[in-house]
Amino acid sequence: MYIANINRFLKDIKSEISADFIYSNNKRVIITTDKVAFTSDMNIMEKYIKELNNVNLSNIMSPKLL
């Protein structure tokens, strides 16, 4: 469900990437994509994560590439 929603947001901004996999634990969320994400793509994913009701906003760090 989360991947489908992220991909819908990315499609809305006409992004060429799509999310493939999400891993989360109590310290981080890792989202893998099929191509290298641009800053705008990462901002869309961050915005979606922040809108989830069960996420503590004070613990969200800025997105970054590995």
N, C-alpha and C positions, 0 to 999 in steps of 0.2 A: 504494500500500500504506500509506504514512504517513497520508494523508488518511483512508483508510478506518478505520485504527486510532484516530486522533484522534476521528473522528465516532462510533465505537463507544463510546469513553470518555465523550464528551459525552452520548450517548444514555443511558448507564448512570446518569448523574446527572440525567436528565430535562431536560437543557438544550434550549432552543428554537433554538440556533444550530447551524450546521454549517460545517466548514472547506471552503473551495473551492479554495485554491491555496497551495502552499508554495514559497518561494524561499529558497535558502541559499547563502552563500559562506563564506569563512574567518572572517568577523567577526560574522555575524548570521544569524538565521532569521526570515523573515517569513511569517506565516500569515494569509491573508485569510479572513474569514468572511462569511456572508450577512447577518448582523445585527451590531449592536454587542455585543461580548463583555463580560460581567460579570467581576469579579475572580475569581470561582469558576471560570468557564470558562477564563480565562487560566491559572489555577493547574493545571487538569487538563492543558492543553496543555504547560505547562512540565514537569509530572511525567512525561508521556509522553516528551518530548525527553530528559530526564535519564536515563530508563531504557534508552535506546538504547545499544548497546555501543560504537559508534564515535564517541561524543561526549565531548569533553574537558570534564568537569564544572567545572573551574576557570575556564573561559571563559564560562560561562552567566550572563547578566545577568537581572535580574527582567523579567518581561513588562510591556509598557506599551502604551497606546493611542497611535496617531499623532495 
